[in-house]
Amino acid sequence: MSAPRVLVAHERGAVRQVIARVLELEGFDAVAVASAADLEAQLASARFDALVLDVALSGLAPWEACARVRALASGGRGAAAIVLVASVYRSTSYKRRPTSLYGADDYVELHHIGDALPGKLRRVLGLPSPDGDPHLDAGEALRIEGDRRLSEQARAADLARLIVADMVLYNGDRIVGAADFEAAEAAVAGDLAGARELFSQLFDARTGARTAAPTAVDDAIAHAFVELMAALGRRRRA
């Protein structure tokens, strides 16, 4: 039997390399891309057994990607299964086990890529589990890269998008079940506060001072949430 083909889409080169290496050691054939444009080109031209997708990939919300993958799959392209990768390594107040994944089959935390991702892919693809323990312990490398990704966001808007994309991953049930934007915003109000707290902590660490304007934090997180909800067809009433 040929090796299952997995398309890996992640902005961070180090994370792509770790995921690809983990999968190859576990008998998968991994193809890695760094951008939404390259992801869409691969999906449109070939058939993959699975897609491993960064929830904060620039230019394409994960639920948009899931919808396109499912549409392409009906024509013999795209991917048969989708696993989302959380974008924030740190422990946060909003992290919980989601019950709705916007059309994806499963998700994986950054720190569980080495020990959990291969098993999750086998489960959603209906493949048998091999004997033995996972081959690669990538936890420390992924922790460093996860923190580096947060600290290297040059623009407040990019940092906010990264955090909100992660928060939204864990709130699929609340957001999908909400009737409109306002209901979704109210349903995740507490977790938006947690996102603002993380944003403020990272901003303070980068500038070496307390955030001068709390409203700037609110505006960055709120704007990122509005953008992501728009990709879901949920828009704030004028």
C-alpha positions as CSV (number, residue, x, y, z in Angstrom):
1,M,0.0,0.0,0.0
2,S,1.3,3.4,-0.9
3,A,2.1,5.9,1.9
4,P,-0.9,8.3,2.7
5,R,-0.2,11.7,1.2
6,V,-0.6,14.6,3.6
7,L,-0.5,18.3,2.6
8,V,0.9,20.5,5.4
9,A,0.1,24.2,5.3
10,H,1.9,26.3,7.9
11,E,3.5,29.8,7.7
12,R,6.4,28.9,10.0
13,G,9.2,27.0,8.3
14,A,10.4,25.3,11.5
15,V,6.9,24.0,12.3
16,R,6.4,22.8,8.7
17,Q,9.7,20.9,8.9
18,V,8.8,19.3,12.3
19,I,5.4,18.2,11.1
20,A,6.8,16.8,7.8
21,R,9.5,15.0,9.7
22,V,7.1,13.6,12.3
23,L,4.8,12.3,9.5
24,E,7.5,10.9,7.3
25,L,8.9,8.9,10.3
26,E,5.4,7.5,10.8
27,G,5.1,6.4,7.2
28,F,3.2,9.3,5.6
29,D,4.3,11.2,2.5
30,A,4.3,14.9,3.4
31,V,4.1,17.8,1.1
32,A,4.6,21.2,2.8
33,V,3.5,24.7,1.7
34,A,3.9,28.1,3.4
35,S,1.1,30.2,2.0
36,A,-2.6,30.2,1.2
37,A,-1.8,30.6,-2.5
38,D,0.4,27.6,-2.6
39,L,-2.2,25.6,-0.5
40,E,-4.9,26.4,-3.0
41,A,-2.7,25.5,-6.0
42,Q,-1.9,22.1,-4.5
43,L,-5.5,21.4,-3.6
44,A,-6.7,22.3,-7.1
45,S,-4.1,20.2,-8.9
46,A,-3.8,17.0,-6.8
47,R,-5.6,14.7,-4.4
48,F,-4.3,14.3,-0.8
49,D,-5.4,11.9,1.8
50,A,-5.3,14.6,4.4
51,L,-4.6,18.3,5.0
52,V,-2.9,19.6,8.2
53,L,-3.7,23.3,8.4
54,D,-2.5,26.2,10.5
55,V,-5.6,27.9,11.8
56,A,-3.8,31.3,11.5
57,L,-2.5,30.9,7.9
58,S,-2.6,34.4,6.4
59,G,-5.1,35.0,3.6
60,L,-7.4,32.1,4.3
61,A,-9.6,31.5,7.3
62,P,-9.6,27.8,8.3
63,W,-13.4,27.4,7.7
64,E,-12.9,28.9,4.2
65,A,-10.2,26.3,3.6
66,C,-12.4,23.5,4.9
67,A,-15.2,24.4,2.6
68,R,-13.0,24.5,-0.4
69,V,-11.4,21.2,0.4
70,R,-14.7,19.5,0.7
71,A,-15.9,21.1,-2.5
72,L,-12.8,19.9,-4.4
73,A,-13.0,16.4,-2.8
74,S,-16.2,15.8,-4.6
75,G,-14.3,16.2,-7.9
76,G,-11.4,13.9,-7.0
77,R,-9.0,16.6,-5.8
78,G,-8.5,18.4,-2.5
79,A,-8.2,16.2,0.6
80,A,-10.2,13.5,2.3
81,A,-9.6,14.6,5.8
82,I,-8.6,17.9,7.6
83,V,-6.7,18.4,10.9
84,L,-6.4,21.9,12.2
85,V,-3.2,23.0,14.1
86,A,-3.6,25.5,17.0
87,S,-1.6,28.7,16.5
88,V,-0.7,29.5,20.1
89,Y,1.5,27.1,22.1
90,R,0.9,28.8,25.5
91,S,-1.7,27.7,27.9
92,T,-4.6,30.2,27.8
93,S,-7.9,30.6,29.6
94,Y,-9.9,30.0,26.4
95,K,-8.5,26.6,25.6
96,R,-11.0,23.7,25.9
97,R,-11.9,20.7,23.8
98,P,-14.0,22.0,20.9
99,T,-17.1,20.1,19.8
100,S,-17.3,21.9,16.4
101,L,-14.4,22.3,14.1
102,Y,-15.9,24.3,11.1
103,G,-15.8,21.3,8.8
104,A,-12.5,19.8,9.9
105,D,-12.2,16.3,11.3
106,D,-9.9,16.9,14.2
107,Y,-7.4,19.4,15.7
108,V,-4.0,19.2,17.4
109,E,-2.2,21.4,19.9
110,L,1.3,22.5,18.8
111,H,2.9,20.6,21.7
112,H,1.2,17.4,20.7
113,I,2.3,17.3,17.1
114,G,5.0,14.8,17.8
115,D,3.0,12.3,19.9
116,A,-0.6,12.9,18.7
117,L,-0.8,14.0,15.1
118,P,0.1,10.7,13.4
119,G,-2.5,8.9,15.5
120,K,-5.2,11.5,14.7
121,L,-4.5,11.2,11.0
122,R,-4.7,7.4,11.1
123,R,-8.0,7.6,13.0
124,V,-9.7,10.0,10.6
125,L,-8.3,8.0,7.6
126,G,-9.3,4.6,9.1
127,L,-5.7,3.3,9.1
128,P,-4.3,0.8,11.6
129,S,-2.0,2.0,14.3
130,P,1.6,0.7,14.2
131,D,3.4,-1.0,17.1
132,G,5.8,1.1,19.1
133,D,6.1,4.6,20.5
134,P,6.2,7.8,18.5
135,H,9.6,8.3,16.8
136,L,10.2,12.0,17.4
137,D,10.0,14.2,20.5
138,A,9.5,17.7,19.1
139,G,8.0,19.4,22.1
140,E,10.8,21.8,23.0
141,A,11.4,22.8,19.4
142,L,7.7,23.6,18.9
143,R,7.5,25.5,22.2
144,I,10.4,27.7,21.1
145,E,8.9,28.2,17.7
146,G,5.5,28.9,19.1
147,D,6.8,31.7,21.3
148,R,8.9,33.0,18.5
149,R,6.0,33.3,16.2
150,L,4.1,35.4,18.7
151,S,7.1,37.6,19.5
152,E,8.0,38.2,15.8
153,Q,4.6,39.7,14.8
154,A,5.6,43.2,13.8
155,R,2.1,44.6,13.5
156,A,-0.4,44.7,16.3
157,A,-3.1,43.6,13.8
158,D,-1.1,40.4,12.9
159,L,-0.5,39.5,16.5
160,A,-4.2,40.0,17.2
161,R,-5.2,37.8,14.2
162,L,-2.9,35.0,15.4
163,I,-4.4,35.0,18.9
164,V,-8.1,35.4,17.8
165,A,-7.7,32.6,15.2
166,D,-6.5,30.3,18.0
167,M,-9.3,31.4,20.3
168,V,-12.0,30.9,17.6
169,L,-10.7,27.3,17.1
170,Y,-11.8,26.4,20.6
171,N,-15.2,28.1,20.3
172,G,-16.6,26.4,17.3
173,D,-19.7,25.1,19.1
174,R,-20.6,28.6,20.5
175,I,-19.9,30.4,17.2
176,V,-21.6,28.0,14.9
177,G,-24.6,27.8,17.2
178,A,-25.0,31.6,17.4
179,A,-27.7,33.2,15.3
180,D,-25.7,36.2,14.2
181,F,-22.5,38.2,14.8
182,E,-23.8,39.9,18.0
183,A,-24.9,36.5,19.5
184,A,-21.5,35.0,18.6
185,E,-19.6,37.9,20.2
186,A,-21.7,37.7,23.3
187,A,-21.2,33.9,23.5
188,V,-17.4,34.2,23.5
189,A,-17.1,37.5,25.5
190,G,-15.2,35.9,28.3
191,D,-12.7,34.3,25.9
192,L,-12.3,37.5,24.0
193,A,-11.2,39.0,27.3
194,G,-8.7,36.2,27.6
195,A,-7.4,37.0,24.1
196,R,-7.0,40.6,25.0
197,E,-5.1,39.7,28.2
198,L,-2.6,37.5,26.2
199,F,-2.3,40.3,23.5
200,S,-1.6,42.8,26.3
201,Q,1.0,40.6,27.9
202,L,2.9,40.0,24.6
203,F,2.7,43.7,23.7
204,D,4.1,44.7,27.1
205,A,6.9,42.2,26.9
206,R,7.8,43.5,23.4
207,T,7.8,47.2,24.4
208,G,9.1,46.9,27.9
209,A,6.2,49.0,29.3
210,R,2.6,48.7,30.3
211,T,0.3,49.1,27.3
212,A,-0.3,52.8,27.0
213,A,-3.7,52.7,25.5
214,P,-6.0,49.8,26.6
215,T,-8.4,50.7,23.8
216,A,-5.8,49.9,21.3
217,V,-5.8,46.3,22.7
218,D,-9.5,46.2,22.5
219,D,-9.6,47.6,19.0
220,A,-6.9,45.1,17.6
221,I,-8.7,42.0,19.1
222,A,-12.1,43.3,18.1
223,H,-11.0,44.0,14.6
224,A,-9.5,40.6,14.2
225,F,-12.7,39.0,15.5
226,V,-14.8,41.0,13.1
227,E,-12.6,39.9,10.1
228,L,-12.7,36.2,11.1
229,M,-16.4,36.3,11.6
230,A,-16.9,38.0,8.2
231,A,-15.2,35.0,6.6
232,L,-17.9,32.9,8.3
233,G,-20.6,35.1,6.9
234,R,-21.3,36.7,10.3
235,R,-21.2,40.5,10.0
236,R,-21.8,43.2,12.7
237,R,-25.1,45.0,12.2
238,A,-24.5,48.6,11.0
